[in-house]
Structures are given as structure tokens and as C-alpha cells.
Amino acid sequence: MILELLSFACPLLLATSGALFSQYAGMLALFLDGLITFSGFLTFCFTVLTGNATMGTTLTVLCCILLVFIFVLINEKTKADVFIAGLGLNLIFHSGVSLLSSIFFNTRGVLTSESFVFITKNVQITEIIITTILTASALCFLLFTKPGIYFRITGSDSDVLTVKGINPSLYRILSWCICAFFTSICGSFLAFKISSFVPNLSGGKGWICLATVLLGNKKLYRICIFLIIFTFVDYLTIYLQSVFSSIPASVLFAAPYIVALLLSLKRD
């Protein structure tokens, strides 16, 4: 029970960590949800192709970072609206999965392979360990390093960086790349845990992570509180679905978003 709950929290914690960097830089990554699904798809492809889960994950992470880097670099050069760009990238990732799946696997449905079968408990333990290391490292970086401080003021006081001779654009670009790093690992673990790829693998987790960061308002303790709330609600919906099968799944899956809406109204 405890292992399952901790494992259930890991994808949200990873994606939220990435979203936090983008929030600090004033570049809220609205592509999170699409990237989670896209990275899960790439993880399946690369793992089946190489026969190695570590190599599959590594190639996935590198590809996702590269794609996001190219996109955010173009966005910075053209001075495009970051929110529209993020939404556009989110659509590209979602539609890209459908297109690539149709081309290479002749289906837009569930993908399975004998080369992509894993022991759930082993995946959960690995996921918890890696998530703990990565999120703790990210937290220490933001709080106790000079570049971390630069990240935290990029969105709110970028003029300070300019005066110090530091280009804020660099940190805006890096924020999306770091976000892509955390989010792609999140998608990989989601695919590994079910030993397959399913359409809409993210299940809206990207939007929940964005809501967590926004409601937390850059305060780490608030973000942790909201993360715990959303994890519990998300886990509860899965449990209730198995107990009350007569309730439409769409109603249960809407629960985290209803909670997010209520919490946002409470904050206002």
C-alpha cells in the first residue's frame, strides 16, 4: 500500500519539479501533459528497438530535451508569446504520438511487446529512488546555488541579471530544457509501470502539476501540500473506479480537476 502510494506520487513530483523551474523563469511550461505522453511513446519505441530499458530512457530524455530546446530557442528569437507557444507545443506532442504510432505500428491504440515487460514492484522501487534523488537535487540547486538563485529571479527580476551581465534568455531556455528532462523521465516511468504504451498516457497529470505549481505560488511548502492533496485524490479515483465500476470513469477522473478548481477558488 505504502509502496504503491509513493510510486503513484513520483510522476506528479517529477513533473512538478520541472514545472517549478519554468514557473520561476516566467516560462510556465504548458506542454507538460503532451510531453508526458510523447516521452512514454518514445520510451516504448527506443526500449523495444535497443532491447534495453536504460538505453531507451536515455534516448527518450535526450530527444525530448533536444526538441524542446529547438522550440524554445525559436520562441526566444522570435519573441513569441510563451503561453501560446507552450499550448502549441503541447498539441504537437499529442498529435505527434498519434501520427508516429500510425506510421510505425499501424495503430493509434495500445502498444505492447515482449521486449517491453517489466516487474511492477522493481519499477516502483527504482522510480522512488530516482525521483527522490532528482527532486532533492533540484531543490538543493534552487535554494543553495548561485545559478539556482538566478533561476528564481529570472521571471520576476530579470533586470537584476542584466545588470550583472547575465542574459536572462539563457535561463528561460534552460528552464524549459530542465522541465523536459524531468517530464520525460516521468513519462518513461508511467510506461514502464504498465509494461505498455496507451494513448493519453499522461491522464491529465501534466495539467495537475501545473495547477500544483500555480496554487503553490512559488512557495515550496505550499507546493508540497497541494502535491499531497492531488496525489491522494488521484490515487483515490483509481481505487474508487475498481470498487464502484458502475460510476463512469470520466466522472472519477475529473475529481482532481474539480479539487484544483475548488482550491483555486479558496485561494482567491
C-alpha positions, -999 to 999 in steps of 0.1 A, spaced: 0 0 0 27 25 10 49 14 -19 21 19 -43 12 53 -29 48 66 -30 51 53 -65 19 69 -75 32 103 -63 65 100 -82 53 111 -117 35 141 -102 66 150 -82 89 148 -112 67 168 -135 60 194 -108 98 198 -102 102 206 -139 73 229 -139 87 248 -109 118 258 -129 97 271 -157 75 290 -133 104 307 -117 117 317 -151 84 331 -161 81 305 -188 53 282 -175 55 250 -195 21 244 -208 34 215 -229 38 192 -198 8 169 -205 17 163 -241 53 157 -233 45 130 -207 25 110 -233 51 117 -260 80 106 -238 61 74 -229 57 66 -266 94 72 -273 104 51 -243 84 22 -257 99 26 -292 136 30 -281 134 3 -255 119 -22 -280 145 -11 -306 175 -14 -283 163 -41 -260 175 -21 -230 153 0 -207 181 22 -195 192 30 -231 155 35 -241 150 60 -213 183 78 -220 175 82 -257 140 94 -248 153 121 -224 178 133 -250 153 135 -278 128 154 -256 153 179 -244 165 185 -279 130 190 -293 121 214 -265 154 232 -268 149 239 -306 113 250 -299 122 274 -271 152 288 -289 130 297 -318 105 312 -294 131 333 -278 145 345 -311 110 354 -324 98 368 -291 66 348 -295 40 346 -267 53 319 -244 18 307 -233 6 302 -269 39 286 -278 35 262 -249 0 252 -258 11 248 -295 39 225 -284 15 205 -263 -7 199 -293 24 189 -314 34 163 -288 -1 148 -286 -7 147 -324 29 135 -330 22 104 -309 -9 96 -330 10 102 -363 41 83 -354 22 54 -339 1 51 -371 32 52 -393 54 27 -374 29 4 -358 -2 8 -380 -24 16 -349 -32 45 -327 -42 23 -299 -23 4 -272 12 -8 -279 27 -39 -263 58 -60 -269 75 -90 -254 106 -67 -251 87 -43 -230 76 -63 -200 87 -53 -165 81 -64 -129 59 -37 -114 75 -38 -79 110 -34 -93 99 -4 -114 82 12 -84 113 9 -62 136 22 -89 111 51 -96 110 61 -59 148 61 -56 154 81 -88 126 105 -80 140 111 -45 175 118 -58 164 141 -87 139 161 -67 162 166 -37 190 176 -61 167 201 -78 155 216 -45 191 220 -33 201 235 -66 173 261 -64 179 270 -28 216 268 -22 234 276 -55 240 309 -73 226 296 -106 196 285 -86 191 320 -73 193 333 -109 166 309 -119 144 321 -91 146 358 -101 146 353 -139 108 357 -141 103 384 -115 136 405 -116 153 397 -148 168 433 -148 190 422 -119 206 396 -141 210 420 -169 229 444 -146 252 416 -135 260 409 -172 239 377 -173 215 370 -201 180 362 -187 172 345 -220 197 317 -212 178 308 -180 145 310 -198 157 285 -223 173 263 -197 141 263 -177 122 245 -205 151 221 -211 152 212 -174 114 208 -174 117 185 -204 143 164 -185 120 158 -155 89 154 -175 104 129 -200 115 107 -171 80 109 -157 66 96 -189 91 68 -191 82 55 -156 45 57 -164 51 34 -195 74 10 -176 48 6 -148 21 -7 -171 46 -25 -195 30 -9 -225 21 24 -241 -15 36 -241 -29 67 -258 -32 97 -234 -7 80 -211 -5 112 -190 -41 111 -180 -40 148 -174 -12 146 -149 7 175 -166 -22 198 -160 -24 188 -124 13 195 -119 8 230 -135 -21 236 -111 1 225 -82 28 250 -91 4 278 -97 -16 272 -65 17 269 -46 27 304 -58 64 295 -58 63 286 -21 78 252 -16 58 242 14 25 252 -3 35 232 -34 42 201 -12 8 205 5 -10 207 -29 10 179 -43 0 156 -14 -37 166 -19 -36 159 -56 -17 126 -52 -43 114 -27 -72 124 -48 -57 109 -80 -50 77 -61 -85 76 -46 -101 79 -81 -83 48 -93 -93 29 -62 -130 40 -64 -130 30 -101 -123 -6 -91 -148 -6 -63 -176 13 -79 -174 1 -115 -209 15 -122 -197 51 -119 -185 64 -153 -147 66 -154 -148 101 -168 -166 113 -137 -140 98 -114 -110 111 -135 -125 146 -133 -121 146 -95 -85 160 -94 -96 189 -116 -126 196 -95 -104 197 -64 -80 220 -82 -108 244 -91 -122 244 -56 -87 251 -42 -81 279 -66 -114 295 -56 -105 291 -19 -71 308 -26 -89 337 -43 
